[in-house]
Amino acid sequence: MKNQKIVIIGGGQAACQTATSLKNLGHIGEISIFSSENYLPYQRPPLSKKFLLGELETKRLFLKPEKFYHENDIKLNLNTYVEQIDKKNKHIVFKGNKKEYYDDLVIATGTSPREIHSDMDNSRNIFYLRSIDDVLEIKRKLNNSKKVAIIGGGYIGLEVAAIISKLGLDVTIIEMADRILERVTSQRISDFYTKIHNEAGVEILTNTSVKSLISGDKGVEIVTSGETIQADFIVVGIGVIPCDKLALDAGLDVNNGIVVDEFCSTSDKNIFSAGDCTYHPNSFYKKNIRLESVHNAIEQGKTVASSILGHKEAYDQIPWFWSDQYDLKLQIAGLFGNYNDVIVRGNVDKKSFAVFYMDNENMIASDCINRPAEHMLSRKIIAERIVVDRSRLEDDSVSIKEIIN
């Protein structure tokens, strides 16, 4: 059917892509998007990069201009928090006990920042980075600050550190693990980025846990397992959690996210889910995974649209991600995990190299720094399970185009 009423909960990449794909595939029925934020659906990756730096205006974050929604009869309900899903009667409940009925529902609620426990009476000096408003608050705080502490040495924390350091402030990263990026990459990449940040003047404290936060006249005192650090304010980047409570309360299957099949269908045949909030099967890695990835949000949005319109096309792709820090672009393909060998191509000292993670003769993941050609090649190798000659792959004098010929 192409004229059923579709309700989409969420205001990010997955929500916008679902609506766009529905229209591209010929859907003529009503589409309503419900977003808790007061902005047009927007992209989030630039928030911790160019938007924080001030090189990108708010309107350039928007995935589509406002006229797109008008021209395609997509109703936007901004600043509208959905409180309940009644799957038996096929409606959602929002402010003032209002109801909106649907034929098919899409949950694209994404994730929310994992919060740090604090007994501080005043949290005006603790910030998270997930939304436009979060960044606007941080930017205002930067104007009257000299020293910032970042709790968490993952990609978000490192990207924020790079920007704030570039703006001339003193930055300290506090990471409880043995090294930064410990959960997502190898020692080699962690060591490389530690050196890069240190050279930029960023202090990195590993094996350091936060014991308490104390609010003072001059900002915040962070009492750690090693020392007490004074900062004007704190940015917390200790991971995210899937926004799956609506689904859970509605009686849908939930497990580290909203459980969907390869067609992005939930345990209810009229409810679908896409994006960071989904826990979905991946045939390559032979397990269910949850991804925080633009690529995943876009492709699952397309899959949902196809499924709703009866053209089922399974979502089955190799994950890929990226991170911008200083003048470095890190592009990641695959899932870092059970590897038994590493192949390095390029020159680490020249900040242009690729690291390929191997399970015997099969490549399972890669980290490519300022090496876009190697990134694209590795995505193909991983997806198609191509066996490559090790000596040719690590020989930088061999053209990348010749590696798999």
N, C-alpha and C positions, 0 to 999 in steps of 0.2 A: 504493500500500500504506500502511496505517495502523498496522501492527504491527512494522515493522522496528526494529532497534536503532540508535539514534543516539548517537554520541559527539561531544561539543562540547569543543574545547580553548580555554580562555579563561575569565576570571571577571569580565568587564565588561558594558557595556550590550548589545553585540551578542550575546554568549553568552546572557544572561538573556532577551533579546527573542526569540531563536530558539527557546529552550525553551518560553517562554510562548506564542508563536504556534503552535508545533507542537501544544500541548495545546488551544489555542483552536480549532484546525482539525480536532480529533478524533483526533489521534495517540494510539494506545493501547499502543504498544510501549515498550521501555525507553529512557530518556534518561539519559546520564551526562555530567556536567560535570566537567572537570579544570581546576583553577586552581592556579597556582603560589603564590598568596597564601593566607593563613590566615584570610581573611574571606569572608563571603557575597558574592556578586556585588554590586558597588557602583558608584555614579556618581562620576565623577572631576571634573567641572567645579567643584563646591563646594570641592575641596581647596585651591585657590589663592584662595578667597574666604572664605565664612563659616566653614568648618572651620578654616582657618588662624587666623582671627580669634578663634575660640573660641566662636562663636555657634551651632555645630551639633555635636551629639553624634555619635560614630562610628556608632551604630546607625541614625541617621537618613540615613546615606549609602546604606544597603542598599536595593537595588532591590525586593526582596521579603523578607518575614520568613521565618525558617527553616521555619515550619510550611507555607508555600506549597510548598516542595520535597517535604516529606513527604506532604502531601495529594495532590500530583500525581505521585507516584512518580518524582521526578527525583533521581537519586543524585548527591550532591555529593562530589567528591574534592578536598578543600582541601589546601593545602600540598603539592601533588603536581605535580612538573615533568615534562612529557612530553618524553622524550628522542629519540623516533624515530617516524616514520610508515612502516609497511610497507604500501604501497598494493597490492602484488601479493597479499599474503595478508590484506589488510584488517584490520590491527590496529595499535594503537599500543603503544609500549614506554615504561614509566615506572619508577620507582625499584625497584631490586633485580631488574631485568630482567623485571618483571611485564608481562603482556600483556592488552590489552582489545580484543576483536573488535568490529567494527561492520559494519552494512549500509551506512550512510551516515555520513560524517565531516564535521564543520564546524570550520573553523579560524577562530577569532575572537581572535587573539593580540594585536591592537592594535599599539602602538608602544612604544619605549623611548627614554629621553632620549639625545640626542647628547652624548657626554662630551667634556670639555675635556682637552687634553693637559697633564699636569703631572708634573714630576719630584719633587714633594713626597714625602718619605718618609711623612708622616702626612697622610691625607686627612680627618681628623676635622672639619676646618673647611670642607670643600667639600660642598655639598648639591645634590641634584637634587629636583625635585618631580613625582612621578608616582604615588605610592602613599600610602595611609594612613600607613604606617610612615615614609615620607619626611617627611610633615608633622609627625608626632609628634616626630621627631628635631629638626626645625627649631624647633618650639615650645619644646622643652626648652632649646635653645641660646639662644633669644630671652631667656630669663629672666635670663641673666647677660651680656648683650651691650648695646652702645650704638651700634655702627656696623656696617652691613651693606652689602656690595657685591653688586650683581646684574649678572651678565655675560649680556647679551642684552636687547635692547629690543623684544621681541615681546610678544604678548598675555600670556603667562605671566609674563614678567619684570615687566611693568607692573602686572599684578594683584597680584603679590607685593609690589611696591614700595608700592602703595597701602595694603595691609594693614599692612605693617611700619611704614610712616610713621605710619599711624593709631595704632599702638601706642606711638608716641613715640620710635622709634629714628631715627638718622640713616641715610639711604639714598643710595647713589650707584649709578647705572645706567651700565654701560659698554657701548657699542654701536659696533661697527666700521664700520657703514654711515654714510651721510651724515645719516640721520635715523632716529628710532625708527619701527617699523612699516613700514619701507621696502618690504618684499616684498609686503605685503598691502593697502596702502591708499595714498591720495593724499597729496600734500604738505599739503593743507588739513587733513586729519584728523591727520596727524603733528604739525603746528604746534599744533593745538588741544590735543592731549594733552601735548605738551611744556610748554605754558603751565600746564595744570592741575596737572601734577606739580611744576613749579617753584614754583607758588603754595603747594603743600603742603609745600615744603621739600626736595623730592627733587632731587638734583643729577644732571643727565644729561650724559654725555660721549659725543659722537658722533665719528665718524672716529677712533676710539680702539681699537686692538687690544691684546690681552693678550700680553705678551712672555714673562713667567714668573710663577710663583707661589712665594713663599718663606714657609715656615712659621716662625713665631716664637713666643716666649713669650706674646705678647699677641694672637695670632691669625694673620693672613695679610698679607703684603705683596704687592700686585699691581703688578708692574712693567708699565707700559703704554707705548705709543708716545709718550705725552706726559708722564707723571709717574708717581710711585710712590704708590699709595694704600694706606693702612692700614685694615684692617677686622677685626672680631672673627670674622666668617665670611663665606663666599661662597655665594650661590645661583646656580646655573648654569641658564640657560634659552636655549639656543642651537639649539633645534629638536629634532625627534625622528626616529627611523628606524623603518621598519616591521619588526615581528617576523616575518620571513618565512624564517628559516633552516630551520625544520622543513620547510616546503614545498619550499624549494630542495633540501635534502638528500634529500627524498622523490622528486625528479625532476619536480615540478610547475613550470609556467611561472611565472617570477618576473621582474618588471621594476619597480623602485621600489614593491615590494609584490607581493602574490599576484595574478596576472592572472586575472580572472574575466570572464564575459560578462554580459549584461544580466539574466540569471537567477541570478547569483552562483555559477555553476558554474565550477570550475577546469578544468584540462586533463585531469583524471580525472573520469569521469562519476559517481563515488560520493563525491567530495569537493567541498565547497562552502566558501565563505569570506565573511565579513561584517565590516564595521567599518573601523577606521583602517588595517588592514593590507592592504586590497584596492586593486588598481589596476583601475579599472572604466570602462566606456564611459559618456559623457554625450552624449546626442544633441543637446542644446541648444548645447553648446559644441563639438560635433563633434570630440571627442578623448577619450582616456582620462585619467582623473584619479585622484588619491588624496586623500581628505579626512579631516581630523581633526575629526570633528563628531558630536555626539550624535544629531542628526537622521539623518545617514547611517547610523550604527550601528543605530538603531531600524528604519529602513525596510529596510535590507539584511537585518536579522534576520527581518523579516516575509517578504521575498522568498525567503530561503533556505527557510523553513518551507513556503511555498507550492510551491517547486520540488521539495522532497523528497517532498511528498505528491501531486505530479503536477498541481498547479493553477498552471501557470506564469504568473506576472505580472511583466512586465519592471520592473526598478527604473530609473526615469527621472524624476528630480526636480531642481528648482533647489536648489542648496546654500544653507544658511543657518546662521549662527553667532551667538554673542553674547559680550560681554565686560563684566564689572562692575568699575568702578574708581571709588572714592569714591561719590558719589551719582549717578553717571552709568551708564546702561545703553546700551551700543553694540550695535545689532543690524545684522547684515550679511546681505545677500541677494545671491546670485550670486557670480561670480568676477571679482575686480578684474583688469583687463587691458587689452585693446585698445579703449580709448575715445577719442573725439575731441572730446567736449564734456562739460561738467559743468553740472548744474542744482542750485541750492541753494534750499531751502525752509526758512523759519524764521529764528531769530535766534541766531547763533553766540555773541554776547556773553551771551545769556540761557541758554546751554547747552541749547538745545532746537532742533535743526535736523536736516535730512536732506540728504544729498548723493547725487544720482543721476548715474550714469555712463552716458553715451550713446554709441552707435555710430550716428551720423547720427540717424535718428528712433527707433531702437530702444534701449530701456533694457537694459543688460547686467548692472548691479550697483548696489547702494546701500549707504550707511552712514547709519544713523539713530540719532541720539543723543537719548535721552529722547523718542522719537517712535514709539511702538508702532504707531499707526494707519498712518503712512507706511511703516513696515516691512512690514506686512501687505499694503498696497496695492502696494508695489513687487514683492513676491513674485508677486502675481497678474499684474502688468504684464509682468514678465520671462517668467514661465512661459507666458503666453498670447500673448506678442508683441503686446501692445496698443500702438497708437500714441496718445500723449496730446498734448494741446495744451500746448506749452511755457509759454505765458503763464499758464495756469490752474495748472499744476503748481508754478510758482515763486511764485504769489500766495497768501500764507498766509491771506488773508481769504476765499478760496474754500474751502468745506467739503471735507474730504478725501473724503467720500462722493460728492461731485459731480464729482470729477476724471475718472472714466471713464464717467460717465453721459451 
